[in-house]
Protein backbone atom coordinates (compact mmCIF):
# COMPACT_ATOMS: atom_id res chain seq x y z
CA UNK A 1 0.00 0.00 0.00
CA UNK A 2 2.81 2.36 0.87
CA UNK A 3 4.61 2.04 -2.52
CA UNK A 4 1.32 2.69 -4.36
CA UNK A 5 0.65 5.76 -2.22
CA UNK A 6 4.19 7.00 -2.84
CA UNK A 7 3.86 6.59 -6.61
CA UNK A 8 0.51 8.42 -6.60
CA UNK A 9 2.02 11.27 -4.57
CA UNK A 10 4.98 11.57 -6.96
CA UNK A 11 2.65 11.60 -9.98
CA UNK A 12 0.55 14.41 -8.48
CA UNK A 13 3.73 16.33 -7.61
CA UNK A 14 4.91 16.02 -11.22
CA UNK A 15 1.57 17.35 -12.52
CA UNK A 16 1.59 20.28 -10.08
CA UNK A 17 5.08 21.29 -11.24
CA UNK A 18 4.26 21.16 -14.97
CA UNK A 19 5.03 24.42 -16.77
CA UNK A 20 2.22 26.58 -18.10
CA UNK A 21 3.38 29.07 -20.74
CA UNK A 22 1.16 32.16 -20.69
CA UNK A 23 2.93 34.14 -23.40
CA UNK A 24 6.23 34.76 -25.16
CA UNK A 25 8.28 37.72 -26.36
CA UNK A 26 10.70 37.14 -29.23
CA UNK A 27 13.42 39.67 -30.12
CA UNK A 28 14.45 38.47 -33.55
CA UNK A 29 17.16 39.46 -36.01
CA UNK A 30 16.71 39.77 -39.79
CA UNK A 31 17.92 37.16 -42.26
CA UNK A 32 20.75 37.32 -44.79
CA UNK A 33 20.63 40.43 -46.98
CA UNK A 34 22.38 41.95 -49.96
CA UNK A 35 25.24 44.37 -49.29
CA UNK A 36 24.49 47.84 -47.97
CA UNK A 37 27.23 49.10 -50.27
CA UNK A 38 24.81 48.64 -53.18
CA UNK A 39 21.49 50.07 -51.95
CA UNK A 40 18.76 49.30 -51.57
CA UNK A 41 19.58 46.25 -49.46
CA UNK A 42 17.10 43.38 -49.82
CA UNK A 43 16.38 40.12 -48.06
CA UNK A 44 17.95 37.26 -50.02
CA UNK A 45 16.46 33.82 -50.65
CA UNK A 46 18.86 32.51 -48.01
CA UNK A 47 17.65 35.16 -45.57
CA UNK A 48 14.01 34.31 -46.28
CA UNK A 49 14.78 30.64 -45.64
CA UNK A 50 16.56 31.51 -42.38
CA UNK A 51 13.72 33.51 -40.84
CA UNK A 52 11.11 31.00 -42.02
CA UNK A 53 13.08 28.16 -40.44
CA UNK A 54 13.29 30.13 -37.19
CA UNK A 55 9.54 30.79 -37.21
CA UNK A 56 8.89 27.10 -37.82
CA UNK A 57 11.01 26.26 -34.77
CA UNK A 58 8.95 28.53 -32.52
CA UNK A 59 5.71 27.21 -33.99
CA UNK A 60 6.71 23.66 -33.04
CA UNK A 61 7.73 24.85 -29.61
CA UNK A 62 4.79 27.07 -28.64
CA UNK A 63 1.93 27.07 -31.15
CA UNK A 64 1.36 23.81 -33.05
CA UNK A 65 -1.22 21.33 -31.76
CA UNK A 66 1.62 19.01 -30.69
CA UNK A 67 3.93 21.81 -29.47
CA UNK A 68 6.51 20.85 -26.86
CA UNK A 69 5.65 23.86 -24.64
CA UNK A 70 2.27 25.17 -25.87
CA UNK A 71 1.19 28.68 -24.96
CA UNK A 72 -2.00 28.44 -22.95
CA UNK A 73 -5.08 29.29 -25.04
CA UNK A 74 -3.10 30.01 -28.21
CA UNK A 75 -4.80 29.12 -31.50
CA UNK A 76 -2.78 26.31 -33.07
CA UNK A 77 -3.78 26.55 -36.75
CA UNK A 78 -5.87 29.59 -37.69
CA UNK A 79 -4.18 32.81 -36.61
CA UNK A 80 -6.05 35.08 -34.21
CA UNK A 81 -4.48 38.49 -34.59
CA UNK A 82 -5.69 39.44 -31.13
CA UNK A 83 -3.18 36.88 -29.80
CA UNK A 84 -0.24 37.97 -31.92
CA UNK A 85 1.65 41.23 -32.41
CA UNK A 86 4.48 41.42 -34.95
CA UNK A 87 6.43 44.67 -35.36
CA UNK A 88 9.50 45.77 -37.31
CA UNK A 89 11.07 49.09 -38.39
CA UNK A 90 10.14 50.51 -41.81
CA UNK A 91 12.84 48.79 -43.84
CA UNK A 92 12.58 46.27 -46.68
CA UNK A 93 14.94 43.77 -45.06
CA UNK A 94 13.41 44.04 -41.59
CA UNK A 95 9.77 44.11 -42.70
CA UNK A 96 10.24 41.15 -45.03
CA UNK A 97 12.11 39.22 -42.34
CA UNK A 98 9.22 39.74 -39.95
CA UNK A 99 6.73 38.67 -42.61
CA UNK A 100 8.72 35.50 -43.40
CA UNK A 101 8.96 34.65 -39.70
CA UNK A 102 5.20 35.14 -39.23
CA UNK A 103 4.40 32.96 -42.27
CA UNK A 104 6.08 30.03 -40.53
CA UNK A 105 4.29 30.68 -37.23
CA UNK A 106 0.97 30.29 -39.03
CA UNK A 107 1.43 28.56 -42.41
CA UNK A 108 -1.39 28.03 -44.95
CA UNK A 109 -4.27 26.02 -43.45
CA UNK A 110 -5.67 24.45 -46.63
CA UNK A 111 -9.07 24.72 -48.26
CA UNK A 112 -11.06 23.29 -45.34
CA UNK A 113 -9.95 25.79 -42.68
CA UNK A 114 -9.12 28.59 -45.11
CA UNK A 115 -12.67 29.20 -46.34
CA UNK A 116 -15.79 31.12 -45.31
CA UNK A 117 -19.46 30.84 -46.17
CA UNK A 118 -21.15 34.00 -47.41
CA UNK A 119 -24.70 35.07 -46.61
CA UNK A 120 -25.88 33.83 -50.01
CA UNK A 121 -24.72 30.32 -49.13
CA UNK A 122 -21.66 30.25 -51.39
CA UNK A 123 -18.21 29.37 -50.04
CA UNK A 124 -15.06 31.41 -50.72
CA UNK A 125 -11.60 29.96 -50.16
CA UNK A 126 -8.61 32.17 -49.43
CA UNK A 127 -5.82 32.25 -52.05
CA UNK A 128 -2.66 30.14 -51.98
CA UNK A 129 -4.19 27.15 -50.21
CA UNK A 130 -5.37 29.07 -47.18
CA UNK A 131 -2.47 31.51 -46.88
CA UNK A 132 -2.90 33.56 -43.70
CA UNK A 133 -2.42 37.34 -43.69
CA UNK A 134 -0.59 38.63 -40.61
CA UNK A 135 -0.15 42.41 -40.27
CA UNK A 136 3.34 43.74 -39.50
CA UNK A 137 3.26 46.85 -37.33
CA UNK A 138 5.81 49.65 -37.66
CA UNK A 139 8.26 50.32 -34.84
CA UNK A 140 9.59 53.87 -34.74
CA UNK A 141 12.83 55.08 -33.19
CA UNK A 142 13.60 58.26 -31.27
CA UNK A 143 16.05 59.83 -28.84
CA UNK A 144 14.59 57.51 -26.18
CA UNK A 145 15.64 54.34 -28.03
CA UNK A 146 17.22 52.94 -24.86
CA UNK A 147 13.68 52.61 -23.47
CA UNK A 148 12.30 50.99 -26.61
CA UNK A 149 12.06 47.30 -27.53
CA UNK A 150 13.90 48.15 -30.76
CA UNK A 151 17.51 48.99 -29.96
CA UNK A 152 20.58 49.55 -32.12
CA UNK A 153 23.29 52.20 -32.27
CA UNK A 154 22.03 53.78 -35.49
CA UNK A 155 18.70 54.67 -33.88
CA UNK A 156 20.07 56.89 -31.14
CA UNK A 157 21.50 54.55 -28.51
CA UNK A 158 24.36 56.56 -27.04
CA UNK A 159 25.57 53.72 -24.82
CA UNK A 160 25.92 51.38 -27.81
CA UNK A 161 27.94 53.99 -29.73
CA UNK A 162 30.31 54.52 -26.79
CA UNK A 163 30.74 50.77 -26.35
CA UNK A 164 31.55 50.28 -30.04
CA UNK A 165 34.08 53.10 -30.06
CA UNK A 166 35.81 51.73 -26.95
CA UNK A 167 36.26 48.35 -28.66
CA UNK A 168 38.40 49.95 -31.38
CA UNK A 169 40.97 50.95 -28.76
CA UNK A 170 41.07 47.57 -27.00
CA UNK A 171 44.00 45.11 -27.13
CA UNK A 172 41.66 42.39 -28.45
CA UNK A 173 40.72 44.53 -31.46
CA UNK A 174 44.28 45.54 -32.28
CA UNK A 175 45.43 41.93 -32.05
CA UNK A 176 42.74 40.73 -34.49
CA UNK A 177 43.39 43.66 -36.81
CA UNK A 178 47.04 42.64 -37.15
CA UNK A 179 46.56 38.86 -37.29
CA UNK A 180 43.86 39.01 -40.00
CA UNK A 181 45.44 41.64 -42.24
CA UNK A 182 46.71 39.06 -44.73
CA UNK A 183 43.34 37.31 -44.96
CA UNK A 184 41.42 40.48 -45.79
CA UNK A 185 44.06 41.59 -48.27
CA UNK A 186 43.52 38.30 -50.13
CA UNK A 187 39.89 39.31 -50.71
CA UNK A 188 40.91 42.36 -52.73
CA UNK A 189 40.31 40.78 -56.19
CA UNK A 190 36.66 40.18 -55.26
CA UNK A 191 35.78 43.55 -53.70
CA UNK A 192 38.31 45.98 -55.19
CA UNK A 193 35.57 47.67 -57.25
CA UNK A 194 33.78 48.65 -54.03
CA UNK A 195 36.58 49.11 -51.49
CA UNK A 196 40.06 50.54 -51.84
CA UNK A 197 43.09 48.76 -50.39
CA UNK A 198 43.16 50.80 -47.18
CA UNK A 199 39.53 49.92 -46.41
CA UNK A 200 39.93 46.14 -46.69
CA UNK A 201 40.60 45.10 -43.10
CA UNK A 202 39.03 43.58 -40.02
CA UNK A 203 37.77 47.05 -39.08
CA UNK A 204 35.42 47.00 -42.07
CA UNK A 205 34.72 43.25 -41.91
CA UNK A 206 30.96 43.58 -41.47
CA UNK A 207 30.51 45.64 -44.63
CA UNK A 208 33.20 43.84 -46.61
CA UNK A 209 31.95 40.32 -45.96
CA UNK A 210 28.41 41.36 -46.88
CA UNK A 211 29.72 42.55 -50.23
CA UNK A 212 31.72 39.36 -50.80
CA UNK A 213 28.68 37.24 -50.00
CA UNK A 214 26.54 39.23 -52.41
CA UNK A 215 29.13 38.96 -55.15
CA UNK A 216 29.37 35.20 -54.78
CA UNK A 217 25.59 34.79 -54.91
CA UNK A 218 25.39 36.95 -58.02
CA UNK A 219 28.12 34.92 -59.73
CA UNK A 220 26.49 31.57 -58.92
CA UNK A 221 23.06 32.51 -60.28
Secondary structure, DSSP 8 states (H G I E B T S, - for coil): -HHHHHHHHHHHHHHHT---B-----------B--TTSSS--B-HHHHHHHHHHHHHHIIIIISTT-TT-BTT--SSS--GGG--EEE-S-HHHHHHHHHHHHHHT---HHHHSEEE-TTS-EEE-HHHH-----EEE----TTGGGSSS--GGGT-HHHHHHHHHHTTSHHHHHHHHHTHHHHHTTHHHHTTTS-GGG-SGGGHHHHHHHHHHHHHHHH-
